[in-house]
């Protein structure tokens, strides 16, 4: 027990990539500056403790294990928070860290375009993506949005095996977009999340997902383009609100063109508005003076 703890602690102290056998050999004390002194001192203290106070030795070992567990937890937390997959610039302000967290789960109820947008930047950077249980997924629309079709796997109709197929896709794709076709129990969520972390992937659910890190929802929407009884719809201005446990705070919202007139998804930009006395003010307006028309989301 004590030898195993010594090995683990040595790896943390000197960040070595040696085998356990090498660490347990006498020559291993020469690895890293200060290692001989620390190793000898530790063995001297351990020997004295074993000879005089077995209970104290057990308590000391427990303290060291607790300390190591704390350090492992800190390292894992740092890795998860910093490692991420890119997402579209329009969504960066809605996601913690401005990226899709490796091992993270995201829910996007109802909006297929918003879900596709989450995949776009990662796909453009070379990531494999998979879409499970979305038979209406438009390949041409995905290509227009910037999805690399050469790295896109589609499983339109997985049937009642949708969860197993989703888990299998997590082994080959870095982002899996899936539509939940049945009830998801906490045990399945935990197992799938563990697989995503192990494989360095993330899940985007087209619908609700238990314990999702972030849920992106269209909370308001207007279409532009219709004039006085004529014209056609050109672009949609939407308010997208992010909620979830990863936000660790109140909901965050952003105004997006979903889509813009050219078919892209981007944030609403600020345009200068002329003031009566000269000068200008900045407001969120559309420079083309199109009339907004409210429609059901």
Order of alpha helices (4+ residues) and beta strands (2+ residues): alpha-alpha-alpha-alpha-beta-beta-beta-alpha-beta-alpha-beta-alpha-beta-alpha-beta-beta-beta-beta-beta-beta-beta-beta
